[in-house]
C-alpha cells in the first residue's frame, strides 16, 4: 500500500522555483496520471500529466531510461524538481537520480 504522506500535490509546488521563504525549492515526490506523451526524438519525450488538483504539468523524459511509459498510466515520480521552460509555466524536471514507479492497475490518484 502506498502512503500519501510524502506525496506533494502539483497545486502546492511553487511555479517560480522558490518556496514561500525565498529559498530554492527542493525535490518533491509526485503521484500523477500520464495524459499525453510526445516523442520529440530518439532520446527524449515530453510528458503531460495531471493529479487530483486538475492542473496540467509538463516534463521532459528520457526515452532510454523510461521507455516503458505509456499514456493513461498512473505513476509515482521520486525526486522531481522545478524547471523553467520557455513555452510552459507549469513544468517540472527529472534529475539523474530521479526514478519513476509504475503503479499497478487498480491504483488511482
C-alpha positions as CSV (number, residue, x, y, z in Angstrom):
1,X,0.0,0.0,0.0
2,X,1.4,3.4,-1.0
3,X,1.0,6.2,1.6
4,X,0.3,9.8,0.5
5,X,2.3,11.2,3.4
6,X,5.3,12.0,1.3
7,X,3.5,12.9,-2.0
8,X,3.3,16.6,-2.9
9,X,0.2,17.8,-4.8
10,X,1.0,19.6,-8.0
11,X,-1.0,22.6,-6.9
12,X,1.4,23.2,-3.9
13,X,4.6,23.2,-5.9
14,X,6.0,26.8,-6.3
15,X,5.9,27.7,-10.0
16,X,8.8,30.0,-10.0
17,X,11.2,27.6,-8.3
18,X,11.1,29.4,-5.0
19,X,9.4,28.5,-1.7
20,X,7.4,31.0,0.4
21,X,10.6,31.8,2.4
22,X,12.5,32.7,-0.8
23,X,14.8,29.7,-0.8
24,X,15.1,27.4,-3.8
25,X,12.5,24.6,-3.9
26,X,13.8,21.2,-3.1
27,X,13.0,17.9,-4.7
28,X,9.4,16.6,-4.4
29,X,7.7,13.3,-4.9
30,X,4.6,13.2,-7.1
31,X,1.9,10.8,-8.0
32,X,0.3,11.6,-11.3
33,X,-1.5,10.2,-14.4
34,X,0.2,10.5,-17.7
35,X,-2.2,12.3,-20.1
36,X,-0.1,12.6,-23.2
37,X,3.4,11.5,-24.3
38,X,5.0,13.2,-27.3
39,X,8.1,11.7,-28.7
40,X,10.5,14.5,-29.6
41,X,13.4,12.4,-30.9
42,X,15.1,9.1,-30.2
43,X,16.3,10.2,-26.8
44,X,13.7,12.5,-25.3
45,X,9.9,12.7,-24.9
46,X,7.6,15.4,-23.5
47,X,5.0,14.2,-20.9
48,X,1.8,16.0,-19.9
49,X,0.5,14.8,-16.6
50,X,-2.3,15.6,-14.1
51,X,-3.1,14.8,-10.5
52,X,-6.1,15.4,-8.2
53,X,-5.7,19.2,-8.4
54,X,-6.6,19.0,-12.1
55,X,-3.6,21.1,-13.2
56,X,-1.7,20.0,-16.3
57,X,2.0,20.0,-15.9
58,X,4.8,19.2,-18.3
59,X,8.0,17.2,-18.0
60,X,10.8,16.1,-20.3
61,X,11.5,12.4,-20.0
62,X,14.5,10.4,-21.3
63,X,13.4,7.5,-23.6
64,X,16.3,5.3,-22.9
65,X,15.6,5.3,-19.1
66,X,11.8,5.3,-19.1
67,X,10.9,3.6,-22.4
68,X,8.0,1.7,-20.8
69,X,6.0,4.9,-20.1
70,X,2.5,5.0,-21.8
71,X,-0.4,7.3,-21.9
72,X,-3.1,6.7,-19.2
73,X,-0.6,5.1,-16.7
74,X,-0.6,6.1,-13.0
75,X,3.0,6.8,-11.9
76,X,4.9,7.9,-8.9
77,X,7.9,10.2,-9.5
78,X,10.7,10.4,-7.0
79,X,12.9,13.5,-6.7
80,X,11.2,15.7,-9.3
81,X,12.4,19.3,-9.3
82,X,11.1,22.6,-10.7
83,X,12.3,23.7,-14.1
84,X,11.7,26.9,-16.1
85,X,10.5,26.4,-19.7
86,X,10.0,28.9,-22.5
87,X,6.6,27.6,-23.6
88,X,5.0,26.4,-20.4
89,X,4.5,27.9,-17.0
90,X,3.9,24.7,-15.1
91,X,7.0,22.5,-15.7
92,X,8.9,20.1,-13.5
93,X,12.0,18.1,-14.4
94,X,13.8,14.9,-13.6
95,X,17.3,14.8,-12.1
96,X,19.7,11.9,-12.9
97,X,18.8,10.3,-9.6
98,X,15.0,10.6,-10.2
99,X,13.0,7.4,-10.6
100,X,9.5,6.7,-11.9
101,X,7.5,3.8,-10.4
102,X,4.6,2.4,-12.4
103,X,1.6,1.9,-10.2
104,X,-0.5,-1.3,-10.8
105,X,-3.9,-1.2,-12.5
106,X,-6.3,-0.8,-9.6
107,X,-4.4,2.2,-8.2
108,X,-6.0,5.7,-8.7
109,X,-4.9,9.2,-7.7
